[in-house]
């Protein structure tokens, strides 16, 4: 009987030791502990993409911002196709998107380009692409 109790106690201690080490490893913070030293101010940029709200309006085929392609989802009931967020230094960036018109009009696809200027005084920039139009706020 004493031998069984000793074996159960050893098993309990081994299991609790393993479990506590797993908990410790799970909650160990390994991220940065202080900000990166830099003089560059980064501005948050949010990009929202929607199809045209008009009936039979254009559909967005692709969006490229600063050379990075934005993945698009199928449209929801409001026409939302996707969004993206960036942290960029002040400067000029190129925004390019391709829209598809209806099947009867020619050309079937139209490419639009805008130059987005991010000023160092900006706190946050929002770019909304809605069909053929783009608004930068």
C-alpha positions as CSV (number, residue, x, y, z in Angstrom):
1,X,0.0,0.0,0.0
2,X,2.8,2.4,0.9
3,X,4.6,1.5,-2.3
4,X,1.4,2.4,-4.3
5,X,1.1,5.7,-2.5
6,X,4.7,6.6,-3.2
7,X,4.2,5.7,-6.9
8,X,1.1,7.8,-7.1
9,X,2.8,10.8,-5.5
10,X,5.8,10.5,-7.8
11,X,3.4,10.4,-10.8
12,X,1.5,13.4,-9.6
13,X,4.7,15.4,-9.1
14,X,6.0,14.5,-12.6
15,X,2.7,15.4,-14.2
16,X,2.4,18.7,-12.3
17,X,6.0,19.6,-13.2
18,X,5.4,19.0,-16.9
19,X,2.2,20.9,-16.9
20,X,3.7,23.9,-15.1
21,X,6.6,24.0,-17.5
22,X,4.1,24.0,-20.4
23,X,2.2,26.9,-18.9
24,X,5.4,28.9,-18.3
25,X,6.5,28.3,-21.9
26,X,3.1,29.3,-23.2
27,X,3.1,32.7,-21.6
28,X,6.7,33.7,-22.0
29,X,6.9,37.1,-23.7
30,X,9.5,37.2,-26.4
31,X,8.6,40.5,-28.2
32,X,10.4,43.8,-28.1
33,X,11.0,45.4,-24.7
34,X,11.6,49.0,-25.9
35,X,10.9,51.0,-29.1
36,X,13.2,50.8,-32.0
37,X,15.5,53.8,-32.1
38,X,14.6,55.8,-35.2
39,X,14.0,59.3,-36.4
40,X,11.6,58.2,-39.1
41,X,8.0,59.0,-38.4
42,X,5.6,56.3,-39.7
43,X,2.1,57.2,-40.8
44,X,-0.8,54.6,-40.6
45,X,-2.4,54.1,-44.0
46,X,-5.7,52.3,-44.4
47,X,-6.9,51.1,-47.8
48,X,-10.6,50.1,-48.3
49,X,-11.8,48.5,-51.5
50,X,-15.4,48.4,-52.7
51,X,-17.1,47.6,-56.0
52,X,-19.3,50.3,-57.6
53,X,-22.6,50.8,-55.7
54,X,-24.6,51.4,-59.0
55,X,-26.5,48.5,-60.5
56,X,-24.4,47.0,-63.3
57,X,-21.5,49.1,-62.1
58,X,-17.8,48.2,-62.4
59,X,-16.1,45.4,-60.5
60,X,-12.6,45.7,-59.2
61,X,-10.2,43.1,-60.6
62,X,-6.9,44.0,-58.9
63,X,-5.4,46.6,-56.7
64,X,-1.7,47.4,-56.3
65,X,-0.4,49.9,-53.7
66,X,3.3,50.8,-53.6
67,X,4.1,47.7,-55.6
68,X,2.2,45.4,-53.2
69,X,-0.8,43.5,-54.6
70,X,-3.8,43.6,-52.3
71,X,-5.8,40.3,-52.1
72,X,-9.5,40.7,-53.0
73,X,-12.4,38.7,-51.6
74,X,-15.7,38.0,-53.4
75,X,-18.0,41.0,-52.8
76,X,-20.4,41.0,-49.8
77,X,-23.9,42.5,-50.0
78,X,-22.4,46.0,-49.5
79,X,-19.8,45.6,-52.3
80,X,-16.8,45.4,-49.9
81,X,-13.9,43.5,-51.5
82,X,-11.1,43.9,-49.1
83,X,-8.9,46.2,-47.0
84,X,-5.2,46.6,-46.1
85,X,-3.2,48.5,-43.6
86,X,0.3,49.9,-43.8
87,X,2.7,52.0,-41.8
88,X,4.7,54.1,-44.2
89,X,7.1,57.0,-44.0
90,X,6.1,60.3,-45.5
91,X,6.4,60.5,-49.3
92,X,4.7,59.7,-52.6
93,X,3.3,56.3,-53.4
94,X,1.6,54.9,-56.5
95,X,-1.9,53.4,-56.3
96,X,-3.1,51.4,-59.3
97,X,-6.4,49.5,-59.7
98,X,-8.1,47.7,-62.6
99,X,-11.8,47.6,-63.0
100,X,-14.0,45.4,-65.2
101,X,-17.0,47.0,-67.0
102,X,-20.0,45.1,-68.1
103,X,-19.6,42.7,-71.0
104,X,-21.2,44.9,-73.7
105,X,-19.0,48.0,-73.4
106,X,-15.5,48.3,-74.7
107,X,-12.8,48.3,-73.4
108,X,-13.8,45.7,-70.8
109,X,-11.1,46.6,-68.3
110,X,-9.9,50.1,-67.4
111,X,-6.7,50.8,-65.4
112,X,-6.7,53.8,-63.0
113,X,-3.7,55.3,-61.3
114,X,-3.4,57.8,-58.5
115,X,-0.4,59.3,-56.7
116,X,-0.9,59.2,-52.9
117,X,1.1,61.9,-51.0
118,X,1.7,61.2,-47.3
119,X,2.7,64.3,-45.5
120,X,4.8,64.2,-42.3
121,X,2.0,66.2,-40.5
122,X,-0.6,63.4,-41.2
123,X,-1.6,61.2,-38.3
124,X,-3.6,58.8,-40.4
125,X,-4.5,58.4,-44.0
126,X,-7.5,56.6,-45.4
127,X,-7.8,55.6,-49.1
128,X,-11.2,54.5,-50.3
129,X,-11.5,52.9,-53.7
130,X,-15.1,52.6,-54.8
131,X,-15.4,51.4,-58.4
132,X,-13.8,54.0,-60.7
133,X,-13.3,56.6,-58.0
134,X,-10.7,56.9,-55.3
135,X,-10.8,59.3,-52.3
136,X,-7.8,60.0,-50.1
137,X,-8.4,61.5,-46.7
